[in-house]
Amino acid sequence: MDDHCDCHKTRVRSEEELKKLCNRLSRIEGQVRGLREMLAKDVYCTDILIQVSAVNAALNSFSKELLSEHLRTCVADNIRQGNDEVIDELVGVLQKLMK
């Protein structure tokens, strides 16, 4: 059995990157709370669906930003250090993102 677990990897982010990503998530949280309020106010279905689409777009935008940073830092650094296994990890992540 393999005792190595990749689930404990970490990445230190710059203060600027962390702030930018957290701000995006805060806006998304606000949008999701807005969905709950729309339901509570009996807003018409299509109006809620349009807001759901906006939340999905915001999450996709967050994912693209995070993936971009991951490629520029984690993946590039690992490849420079000769760790080509990071490519298989990236392929697996991309397959999950494209479901």
DRENPA-3360 file (N, C-alpha, C; in nm, 2 decimals, always signed):
BEGIN
1 = MDDHCDCH = +0.08/-0.12/+0.00/+0.00/+0.00/+0.00/+0.09/+0.12/+0.00 ~ +0.05/+0.22/-0.07/+0.13/+0.35/-0.08/+0.09/+0.44/+0.03 ~ +0.19/+0.48/+0.11/+0.16/+0.57/+0.22/+0.16/+0.71/+0.18 ~ +0.20/+0.74/+0.06/+0.21/+0.88/+0.01/+0.07/+0.93/-0.02 ~ +0.04/+1.05/+0.03/-0.09/+1.10/+0.01/-0.07/+1.25/-0.04 ~ -0.12/+1.27/-0.16/-0.11/+1.41/-0.22/-0.22/+1.50/-0.16 ~ -0.31/+1.45/-0.08/-0.41/+1.54/-0.02/-0.36/+1.64/+0.08 ~ -0.23/+1.64/+0.11/-0.18/+1.73/+0.21/-0.09/+1.84/+0.14;
9 = KTRVRSEE = -0.09/+1.85/+0.01/-0.01/+1.95/-0.05/-0.06/+2.08/-0.01 ~ +0.03/+2.18/-0.01/-0.01/+2.32/+0.02/+0.06/+2.41/-0.08 ~ +0.01/+2.53/-0.08/+0.08/+2.63/-0.17/+0.06/+2.77/-0.10 ~ +0.17/+2.83/-0.07/+0.17/+2.96/-0.01/+0.14/+3.06/-0.13 ~ +0.04/+3.14/-0.11/+0.00/+3.24/-0.21/+0.05/+3.38/-0.16 ~ +0.07/+3.47/-0.26/+0.11/+3.60/-0.22/-0.02/+3.67/-0.16 ~ +0.00/+3.77/-0.09/-0.11/+3.85/-0.02/-0.20/+3.90/-0.13 ~ -0.15/+3.95/-0.24/-0.23/+4.00/-0.35/-0.32/+3.89/-0.41;
17 = ELKKLCNR = -0.25/+3.77/-0.44/-0.33/+3.66/-0.50/-0.44/+3.62/-0.41 ~ -0.40/+3.60/-0.28/-0.50/+3.55/-0.19/-0.62/+3.65/-0.17 ~ -0.59/+3.78/-0.17/-0.69/+3.88/-0.16/-0.79/+3.88/-0.28 ~ -0.73/+3.86/-0.40/-0.80/+3.86/-0.52/-0.90/+3.74/-0.53 ~ -0.84/+3.62/-0.50/-0.93/+3.50/-0.50/-1.03/+3.51/-0.39 ~ -1.00/+3.55/-0.27/-1.10/+3.56/-0.16/-1.21/+3.66/-0.20 ~ -1.17/+3.77/-0.26/-1.28/+3.87/-0.31/-1.37/+3.81/-0.41 ~ -1.32/+3.73/-0.50/-1.41/+3.66/-0.60/-1.50/+3.57/-0.52;
25 = LSRIEGQV = -1.45/+3.49/-0.43/-1.54/+3.40/-0.36/-1.64/+3.47/-0.27 ~ -1.60/+3.59/-0.22/-1.70/+3.66/-0.14/-1.81/+3.71/-0.23 ~ -1.78/+3.75/-0.35/-1.89/+3.80/-0.44/-1.98/+3.68/-0.48 ~ -1.92/+3.56/-0.50/-1.99/+3.44/-0.53/-2.08/+3.40/-0.41 ~ -2.03/+3.41/-0.29/-2.12/+3.38/-0.17/-2.24/+3.48/-0.17 ~ -2.21/+3.60/-0.20/-2.32/+3.70/-0.21/-2.43/+3.66/-0.31 ~ -2.38/+3.62/-0.42/-2.47/+3.58/-0.53/-2.55/+3.45/-0.49 ~ -2.49/+3.36/-0.42/-2.56/+3.24/-0.37/-2.67/+3.28/-0.26;
33 = RGLREMLA = -2.63/+3.37/-0.17/-2.73/+3.42/-0.08/-2.84/+3.49/-0.15 ~ -2.81/+3.56/-0.25/-2.92/+3.62/-0.33/-3.01/+3.52/-0.39 ~ -2.96/+3.41/-0.43/-3.05/+3.30/-0.48/-3.15/+3.26/-0.38 ~ -3.09/+3.24/-0.26/-3.18/+3.19/-0.15/-3.29/+3.30/-0.12 ~ -3.25/+3.42/-0.12/-3.35/+3.53/-0.10/-3.45/+3.54/-0.21 ~ -3.41/+3.51/-0.34/-3.50/+3.51/-0.45/-3.61/+3.39/-0.43 ~ -3.56/+3.28/-0.38/-3.65/+3.17/-0.35/-3.75/+3.21/-0.24 ~ -3.70/+3.27/-0.14/-3.79/+3.31/-0.03/-3.89/+3.42/-0.07;
41 = KDVYCTDI = -3.86/+3.50/-0.17/-3.95/+3.60/-0.22/-4.03/+3.55/-0.33 ~ -4.03/+3.42/-0.36/-4.11/+3.36/-0.47/-4.09/+3.43/-0.60 ~ -3.96/+3.46/-0.63/-3.92/+3.51/-0.76/-3.95/+3.41/-0.87 ~ -3.98/+3.45/-0.98/-4.02/+3.37/-1.10/-3.90/+3.28/-1.14 ~ -3.93/+3.16/-1.17/-3.83/+3.05/-1.20/-3.72/+3.10/-1.30 ~ -3.75/+3.16/-1.41/-3.65/+3.20/-1.51/-3.56/+3.30/-1.46 ~ -3.61/+3.39/-1.37/-3.52/+3.49/-1.31/-3.42/+3.43/-1.22 ~ -3.46/+3.33/-1.15/-3.37/+3.26/-1.06/-3.26/+3.18/-1.14;
49 = LIQVSAVN = -3.31/+3.12/-1.25/-3.22/+3.04/-1.34/-3.12/+3.13/-1.40 ~ -3.15/+3.25/-1.44/-3.06/+3.35/-1.49/-2.95/+3.38/-1.39 ~ -2.99/+3.40/-1.26/-2.90/+3.43/-1.15/-2.81/+3.30/-1.13 ~ -2.86/+3.18/-1.14/-2.78/+3.06/-1.13/-2.68/+3.06/-1.23 ~ -2.71/+3.10/-1.36/-2.62/+3.11/-1.46/-2.50/+3.20/-1.43 ~ -2.54/+3.32/-1.37/-2.44/+3.41/-1.33/-2.34/+3.36/-1.23 ~ -2.40/+3.28/-1.13/-2.31/+3.21/-1.03/-2.22/+3.11/-1.09 ~ -2.27/+3.03/-1.19/-2.19/+2.94/-1.26/-2.08/+3.01/-1.33;
57 = AALNSFSK = -2.11/+3.12/-1.40/-2.01/+3.19/-1.47/-1.90/+3.25/-1.38 ~ -1.94/+3.29/-1.26/-1.85/+3.35/-1.16/-1.76/+3.23/-1.11 ~ -1.81/+3.12/-1.08/-1.73/+3.00/-1.04/-1.63/+2.96/-1.15 ~ -1.68/+2.96/-1.27/-1.59/+2.93/-1.38/-1.48/+3.03/-1.39 ~ -1.51/+3.15/-1.37/-1.41/+3.26/-1.38/-1.30/+3.24/-1.27 ~ -1.35/+3.20/-1.15/-1.27/+3.17/-1.03/-1.17/+3.06/-1.07 ~ -1.23/+2.95/-1.12/-1.16/+2.83/-1.16/-1.05/+2.86/-1.26 ~ -1.08/+2.94/-1.36/-0.98/+2.98/-1.46/-0.87/+3.06/-1.40;
65 = ELLSEHLR = -0.90/+3.15/-1.31/-0.79/+3.23/-1.25/-0.70/+3.14/-1.17 ~ -0.76/+3.05/-1.09/-0.69/+2.96/-1.00/-0.60/+2.86/-1.09 ~ -0.66/+2.81/-1.20/-0.59/+2.72/-1.29/-0.47/+2.80/-1.35 ~ -0.49/+2.92/-1.39/-0.39/+3.00/-1.46/-0.27/+3.01/-1.36 ~ -0.30/+3.05/-1.24/-0.19/+3.07/-1.14/-0.12/+2.93/-1.11 ~ -0.20/+2.82/-1.11/-0.15/+2.69/-1.08/-0.05/+2.65/-1.19 ~ -0.08/+2.68/-1.32/+0.01/+2.65/-1.43/+0.13/+2.73/-1.42 ~ +0.12/+2.86/-1.39/+0.24/+2.95/-1.39/+0.33/+2.92/-1.27;
73 = TCVADNIR = +0.28/+2.87/-1.16/+0.36/+2.85/-1.05/+0.39/+2.70/-1.02 ~ +0.29/+2.63/-0.97/+0.31/+2.49/-0.92/+0.35/+2.40/-1.04 ~ +0.28/+2.40/-1.15/+0.31/+2.31/-1.26/+0.45/+2.35/-1.32 ~ +0.47/+2.48/-1.35/+0.60/+2.52/-1.40/+0.72/+2.49/-1.31 ~ +0.70/+2.51/-1.18/+0.81/+2.48/-1.09/+0.84/+2.33/-1.08 ~ +0.73/+2.25/-1.08/+0.75/+2.11/-1.07/+0.82/+2.06/-1.20 ~ +0.79/+2.11/-1.32/+0.85/+2.06/-1.44/+1.00/+2.10/-1.44 ~ +1.02/+2.23/-1.40/+1.16/+2.27/-1.39/+1.25/+2.18/-1.30;
81 = QGNDEVID = +1.18/+2.13/-1.19/+1.25/+2.04/-1.10/+1.26/+1.90/-1.14 ~ +1.21/+1.87/-1.26/+1.21/+1.74/-1.32/+1.09/+1.65/-1.27 ~ +0.99/+1.70/-1.21/+0.88/+1.62/-1.16/+0.77/+1.63/-1.27 ~ +0.78/+1.54/-1.36/+0.68/+1.53/-1.47/+0.55/+1.47/-1.43 ~ +0.54/+1.42/-1.31/+0.42/+1.36/-1.26/+0.31/+1.47/-1.24 ~ +0.35/+1.59/-1.23/+0.26/+1.70/-1.22/+0.17/+1.71/-1.34 ~ +0.22/+1.67/-1.46/+0.15/+1.67/-1.58/+0.03/+1.57/-1.57 ~ +0.05/+1.45/-1.52/-0.06/+1.36/-1.50/-0.16/+1.41/-1.40;
89 = ELVGVLQK = -0.11/+1.48/-1.30/-0.21/+1.54/-1.20/-0.29/+1.64/-1.27 ~ -0.23/+1.73/-1.35/-0.30/+1.83/-1.42/-0.40/+1.78/-1.52 ~ -0.37/+1.67/-1.59/-0.46/+1.61/-1.69/-0.58/+1.56/-1.61 ~ -0.56/+1.49/-1.49/-0.67/+1.45/-1.41/-0.76/+1.56/-1.36 ~ -0.70/+1.67/-1.32/-0.78/+1.79/-1.28/-0.86/+1.84/-1.40 ~ -0.80/+1.85/-1.51/-0.87/+1.91/-1.63/-0.98/+1.82/-1.67 ~ -0.97/+1.69/-1.66/-1.08/+1.60/-1.69/-1.19/+1.62/-1.60 ~ -1.17/+1.64/-1.47/-1.27/+1.67/-1.37/-1.34/+1.80/-1.40;
97 = LMK = -1.26/+1.90/-1.44/-1.32/+2.03/-1.46/-1.41/+2.03/-1.59 ~ -1.38/+1.95/-1.68/-1.45/+1.95/-1.81/-1.57/+1.85/-1.81 ~ -1.61/+1.80/-1.70/-1.73/+1.71/-1.70/-1.85/+1.79/-1.72;
% end
